[in-house]
Amino acid sequence: MAGRDFAHALRAALAGSGPAVFAGEGAAGLPTTVPQRVAVVVQSSGSTARPKRVALSGDALLASAAASESALGGPGQWLLALPQTYIAGIGVLVRSLAADTVPVVMDPTGFTAARFVAAAAQLDGTLRFTSLVPAQLARLLDAPEAHAALRRFDRVLVGGQATPVPLLERAAELGVQLTRTYGSSETAGGCVYDGVPIGATQLRLVEGQIEIAGPTLAEGYLLDPERTDAAFIDDETTRWFRTGDLGSIENGVLKVTGRLDDVIVSGGVKVSLGELERLLRSETPLTDAVVLPADDARWGQVPVVVSTVDMPLDALRSAASAALGAAAAPARLVVVASIPLLASAKPDRLALRAALGS
């Protein structure tokens, strides 16, 4: 469905005057009807597991838009730089529809600094916003001709995955008004800005796992009641979503530290691959590092690092060991020409694992 057609279909779905919209690749197996409350079905990227089809109500999407508008200081005009099949891209369209503003849509054939600059020049709203993933932000920071365009925005949301600290520091030095977002398709997109929940979002930790409650939660997973029951739980009068993320909350500010499913046991010691990946991206030249698990006859499992940047393995192991312990030292570094990406610009971990045979 083309961008303009998708926006019209989304408007009708939110108003309840049209059918639910499917945002994803491959519609095989979709039912002909869905529950009346469902306005949008978002297919997850499937970066580490089989894809999930998240069913979102119009109420959840509009609650997300209202919370974002309040956090950002009012309605504004948006530049859509993300695919409409991605929850953050859908969020931009919903916020625009809710504010009755017309978004500027980038050329959908690919993200480049030149296309971003051209699209940003078309914005004429009093408040100007956009939403990016870290890989897009990095590309714009690497392009001096895009710096002035970035500074034109009253707020640039960045999310979808952890943003390396050096990237945040570079953006701050250039005067970019950046806000880190945290959320997922199951929460109708970002519901935590710079570690603080927005709108009526609630956070709690259960055995270290981040759980989220609030009006932006999805109805569940389409045609997958078992997975829905595992992820969404009712606790007295409150419904919670188990994110699968590990974190801490200090003085009301959330810090995400890793994934439950990215913890390996190496030589009897638990290692968080996500924590190792964030360390390497922030503290070594490997700013695009992807850390994968690999079987090992001696240790059970070990971390393997993939990057487009090379560095001595001894130095890499030393940096990891000093910060996270000896078990976190990568067994090897695989240097590739490019990191395969999903449509959401997240690393395609399945493709990398298949290529490495891990």
C-alpha positions as CSV (number, residue, x, y, z in Angstrom):
1,M,0.0,0.0,0.0
2,A,1.5,3.4,-1.0
3,G,2.2,6.0,1.6
4,R,-0.7,8.3,0.8
5,D,-3.1,5.3,0.5
6,F,-1.8,3.9,3.8
7,A,-2.4,7.2,5.6
8,H,-6.0,7.4,4.3
9,A,-6.6,3.7,5.4
10,L,-5.0,4.5,8.8
11,R,-7.3,7.5,9.3
12,A,-10.4,5.3,8.5
13,A,-9.2,2.5,10.8
14,L,-8.6,4.9,13.7
15,A,-12.0,6.4,13.2
16,G,-13.7,3.0,13.1
17,S,-15.0,3.7,9.6
18,G,-12.7,1.4,7.7
19,P,-11.1,-2.0,8.1
20,A,-8.0,-2.7,10.2
21,V,-4.6,-1.9,8.5
22,F,-1.8,-4.5,8.2
23,A,1.7,-3.0,8.5
24,G,4.2,-5.6,7.5
25,E,5.7,-7.8,4.9
26,G,3.9,-10.9,3.8
27,A,0.2,-11.1,4.5
28,A,-0.1,-14.8,4.2
29,G,-2.2,-16.3,7.0
30,L,-4.0,-13.1,7.9
31,P,-7.6,-13.7,8.9
32,T,-10.4,-12.0,6.9
33,T,-11.7,-10.4,10.0
34,V,-10.2,-9.2,13.3
35,P,-11.8,-8.1,16.6
36,Q,-13.6,-4.8,16.3
37,R,-11.2,-2.9,18.6
38,V,-8.2,-3.7,16.4
39,A,-7.2,-0.8,14.1
40,V,-3.7,-1.8,13.1
41,V,-1.7,-5.1,13.0
42,V,2.0,-4.5,13.1
43,Q,4.3,-7.4,12.1
44,S,7.5,-7.4,14.2
45,S,10.9,-7.4,12.6
46,G,11.7,-10.9,13.6
47,S,15.3,-10.0,14.4
48,T,15.7,-12.9,16.9
49,A,12.6,-15.1,16.6
50,R,9.7,-15.8,14.4
51,P,7.7,-12.7,13.5
52,K,4.9,-11.5,15.8
53,R,1.7,-9.8,14.6
54,V,0.8,-7.2,17.2
55,A,-2.8,-6.1,17.3
56,L,-3.3,-2.5,18.3
57,S,-6.5,-0.7,19.0
58,G,-7.2,2.8,17.8
59,D,-7.5,3.9,21.4
60,A,-4.0,2.7,22.2
61,L,-2.5,4.4,19.1
62,L,-4.3,7.7,19.9
63,A,-3.3,7.5,23.6
64,S,0.3,7.2,22.5
65,A,0.0,10.2,20.2
66,A,-1.6,12.3,23.0
67,A,1.2,11.3,25.5
68,S,3.9,12.2,22.9
69,E,2.3,15.5,22.1
70,S,2.2,16.4,25.8
71,A,5.8,15.4,26.3
72,L,7.0,17.3,23.3
73,G,5.2,20.6,24.3
74,G,2.4,20.5,21.8
75,P,1.3,19.5,18.3
76,G,3.7,19.9,15.5
77,Q,4.6,18.9,12.0
78,W,6.5,15.7,11.5
79,L,9.0,14.5,9.0
80,L,8.4,10.7,8.3
81,A,11.8,9.2,7.8
82,L,11.0,5.6,8.8
83,P,9.0,2.9,7.0
84,Q,5.3,3.0,7.5
85,T,5.5,-0.8,8.3
86,Y,7.6,0.1,11.4
87,I,5.8,1.1,14.6
88,A,7.7,4.4,14.9
89,G,6.7,5.3,11.4
90,I,3.1,4.5,12.1
91,G,3.4,6.6,15.3
92,V,4.5,9.6,13.2
93,L,1.4,9.2,11.0
94,V,-0.9,8.8,13.9
95,R,0.5,11.9,15.7
96,S,0.0,13.9,12.4
97,L,-3.6,12.7,12.1
98,A,-4.3,13.5,15.7
99,A,-2.9,17.0,15.4
100,D,-4.5,17.5,12.0
101,T,-1.1,18.4,10.4
102,V,0.3,17.2,7.2
103,P,3.6,15.2,7.6
104,V,6.5,15.6,5.1
105,V,7.2,12.1,3.8
106,M,10.8,11.3,2.7
107,D,11.5,9.6,-0.6
108,P,10.7,5.9,0.3
109,T,13.4,4.4,-2.0
110,G,16.1,4.8,0.7
111,F,17.4,7.0,3.5
112,T,20.2,9.4,2.5
113,A,21.4,12.6,4.1
114,A,20.5,14.5,0.9
115,R,16.9,13.2,0.9
116,F,16.6,14.1,4.6
117,V,17.8,17.6,4.0
118,A,15.4,18.1,1.1
119,A,12.5,16.8,3.2
120,A,13.4,18.9,6.2
121,A,13.4,22.0,4.0
122,Q,9.7,21.4,3.3
123,L,8.6,21.7,6.9
124,D,6.7,24.9,7.7
125,G,5.1,24.1,11.1
126,T,5.8,26.1,14.2
127,L,7.1,23.0,15.9
128,R,9.1,20.5,13.9
129,F,9.7,16.9,14.9
130,T,11.1,13.7,13.4
131,S,11.8,10.1,14.6
132,L,14.9,8.2,13.7
133,V,16.8,5.1,14.5
134,P,20.5,5.3,15.6
135,A,21.8,4.2,12.2
136,Q,20.0,7.1,10.5
137,L,21.2,9.5,13.1
138,A,24.8,8.3,12.6
139,R,24.5,8.8,8.9
140,L,23.3,12.4,9.3
141,L,26.0,13.2,11.9
142,D,28.6,11.9,9.4
143,A,27.2,14.3,6.7
144,P,28.1,18.0,7.5
145,E,25.5,19.2,5.0
146,A,22.8,17.6,7.2
147,H,23.8,19.3,10.5
148,A,21.8,22.5,9.9
149,A,18.7,20.5,9.0
150,L,19.0,18.5,12.2
151,R,19.2,21.6,14.3
152,R,16.0,22.9,12.7
153,F,14.0,20.3,14.6
154,D,12.5,21.2,18.0
155,R,12.9,17.5,18.9
156,V,14.5,14.5,17.2
157,L,13.3,11.2,18.7
158,V,15.7,8.3,18.4
159,G,14.9,4.8,19.4
160,G,14.2,1.3,18.1
161,Q,17.5,0.1,19.8
162,A,20.1,1.4,22.2
163,T,21.8,4.5,21.0
164,P,25.6,4.5,21.5
165,V,26.8,7.1,23.9
166,P,29.3,8.6,21.5
167,L,26.4,9.2,19.1
168,L,24.5,11.0,21.8
169,E,27.5,13.1,22.6
170,R,28.1,14.1,19.0
171,A,24.5,15.1,18.6
172,A,24.6,17.2,21.8
173,E,27.8,19.0,20.6
174,L,26.1,20.0,17.4
175,G,23.1,21.4,19.3
176,V,20.6,18.7,18.1
177,Q,17.6,18.5,20.4
178,L,17.6,14.7,20.9
179,T,15.3,12.5,23.0
180,R,15.9,8.8,23.5
181,T,12.7,6.7,23.3
182,Y,11.9,3.3,24.7
183,G,9.0,1.1,23.7
184,S,7.9,-1.5,21.2
185,S,5.0,-2.4,18.9
186,E,3.3,-3.9,22.0
187,T,3.2,-0.4,23.6
188,A,2.2,1.5,20.4
189,G,5.8,2.7,20.1
190,G,7.9,4.9,22.4
191,C,6.2,5.3,25.9
192,V,9.4,6.3,27.8
193,Y,11.3,9.4,26.9
194,D,14.8,9.8,28.2
195,G,14.1,7.1,30.8
196,V,10.9,8.7,32.1
197,P,7.4,7.3,31.3
198,I,5.1,9.6,29.4
199,G,1.3,10.0,29.6
200,A,-0.3,7.4,31.8
201,T,2.5,4.8,31.3
202,Q,3.6,2.9,34.4
203,L,6.8,0.9,34.9
204,R,7.9,-1.8,37.3
205,L,10.6,-4.4,37.6
206,V,9.8,-8.0,38.3
207,E,12.9,-10.0,39.0
208,G,14.8,-7.5,36.9
209,Q,12.5,-7.6,33.9
210,I,10.9,-4.4,32.8
211,E,7.1,-4.5,32.7
212,I,4.9,-1.7,31.3
213,A,1.2,-0.8,31.9
214,G,-1.0,1.9,30.5
215,P,-3.5,2.8,27.8
216,T,-1.1,2.3,24.9
217,L,-0.8,-1.5,25.4
218,A,-1.7,-3.8,22.5
219,E,-4.6,-6.1,22.5
220,G,-2.2,-9.0,22.1
221,Y,-0.8,-11.1,19.2
222,L,-3.1,-11.9,16.4
223,L,-4.1,-15.6,16.3
224,D,-1.6,-16.4,19.0
225,P,-3.3,-16.7,22.3
226,E,-0.5,-18.7,23.9
227,R,2.1,-16.0,23.2
228,T,-0.4,-13.3,24.2
229,D,-1.0,-14.9,27.6
230,A,2.7,-15.2,28.2
231,A,3.5,-11.6,27.4
232,F,0.4,-9.8,28.8
233,I,-0.7,-10.4,32.4
234,D,-3.4,-9.1,34.6
235,D,-2.4,-8.1,38.1
236,E,-5.5,-7.2,40.1
237,T,-6.9,-4.2,38.1
238,T,-3.8,-3.5,36.0
239,R,-2.7,-5.2,32.8
240,W,1.1,-5.4,32.3
241,F,3.3,-6.2,29.3
242,R,6.4,-8.2,30.0
243,T,9.0,-6.6,27.7
244,G,11.7,-9.3,27.9
245,D,14.1,-6.5,28.7
246,L,16.2,-6.2,31.8
247,G,16.7,-2.9,33.5
248,S,16.9,-0.8,36.6
249,I,14.9,2.2,37.9
250,E,16.8,4.9,39.8
251,N,15.1,8.1,41.0
252,G,12.2,7.3,38.6
253,V,14.5,7.0,35.5
254,L,14.6,3.7,33.6
255,K,17.9,2.2,32.4
256,V,17.7,-0.8,30.0
257,T,20.6,-3.1,30.6
258,G,19.9,-6.1,28.4
259,R,17.5,-8.8,27.2
260,L,16.4,-11.9,29.0
261,D,17.0,-13.9,25.9
262,D,20.5,-12.6,25.2
263,V,22.0,-13.9,28.3
264,I,24.4,-16.9,27.7
265,V,26.3,-19.0,30.2
266,S,30.0,-19.2,29.4
267,G,32.0,-21.5,31.7
268,G,29.2,-21.3,34.3
269,V,29.1,-17.5,34.3
270,K,26.2,-15.5,32.9
271,V,27.1,-13.0,30.2
272,S,24.6,-10.4,28.8
273,L,25.3,-10.0,25.1
274,G,23.4,-6.8,25.0
275,E,25.4,-5.3,27.8
276,L,28.6,-6.4,26.0
277,E,27.4,-4.9,22.7
278,R,26.6,-1.5,24.4
279,L,30.0,-1.5,26.0
280,L,31.9,-2.2,22.7
281,R,29.9,0.5,20.8
282,S,30.5,3.1,23.5
283,E,34.1,2.3,24.6
284,T,35.9,0.9,21.6
285,P,36.2,1.8,17.9
286,L,33.5,-0.9,17.1
287,T,30.6,1.6,17.0
288,D,28.5,-0.8,14.9
289,A,29.4,-4.0,16.9
290,V,26.8,-6.8,16.9
291,V,27.4,-9.5,19.5
292,L,26.2,-13.0,18.8
293,P,26.3,-16.3,20.8
294,A,28.4,-19.2,19.5
295,D,28.6,-22.8,20.7
296,D,31.9,-23.7,22.2
297,A,33.1,-27.2,23.2
298,R,35.0,-26.0,26.2
299,W,32.9,-23.1,27.6
300,G,29.4,-24.0,26.4
301,Q,28.8,-20.7,24.7
302,V,31.0,-17.7,24.0
303,P,30.4,-14.2,22.6
304,V,31.4,-13.5,19.0
305,V,31.6,-9.9,17.7
306,V,30.7,-8.8,14.2
307,S,31.7,-5.3,13.0
308,T,32.8,-3.4,9.9
309,V,35.7,-2.0,12.0
310,D,38.8,-4.0,12.9
311,M,40.9,-3.9,16.0
312,P,43.3,-6.3,17.7
313,L,41.5,-9.2,19.4
314,D,43.6,-9.0,22.5
315,A,42.7,-5.3,23.0
316,L,39.0,-6.2,22.4
317,R,39.1,-9.0,24.9
318,S,40.9,-6.9,27.5
319,A,38.4,-4.1,27.2
320,A,35.5,-6.5,27.7
321,S,37.1,-8.4,30.5
322,A,38.0,-5.2,32.4
323,A,34.4,-4.0,32.4
324,L,32.3,-7.1,32.5
325,G,34.5,-10.0,33.6
326,A,36.6,-12.6,31.9
327,A,33.6,-14.6,30.7
328,A,32.5,-11.6,28.5
329,A,35.8,-11.6,26.5
330,P,34.8,-12.3,22.9
331,A,36.2,-15.5,21.4
332,R,36.6,-13.8,18.0
333,L,36.0,-10.7,15.9
334,V,34.5,-11.1,12.5
335,V,35.1,-8.1,10.2
336,V,32.5,-7.7,7.4
337,A,32.0,-5.2,4.6
338,S,28.5,-4.2,6.0
339,I,26.1,-5.2,8.7
340,P,22.8,-6.5,7.2
341,L,19.8,-4.5,8.3
342,L,16.1,-5.1,8.7
343,A,13.6,-2.5,7.4
344,S,13.6,-1.0,10.8
345,A,17.4,-0.4,10.5
346,K,18.1,-2.8,13.3
347,P,20.9,-5.4,12.7
348,D,19.6,-8.5,11.0
349,R,20.9,-11.0,13.6
350,L,19.3,-14.0,12.0
351,A,21.1,-13.3,8.7
352,L,24.4,-12.7,10.6
353,R,24.0,-16.0,12.5
354,A,23.2,-17.9,9.3
355,A,26.3,-16.3,7.6
356,L,28.5,-17.3,10.5
357,G,27.0,-20.7,10.9
358,S,26.2,-20.0,14.6
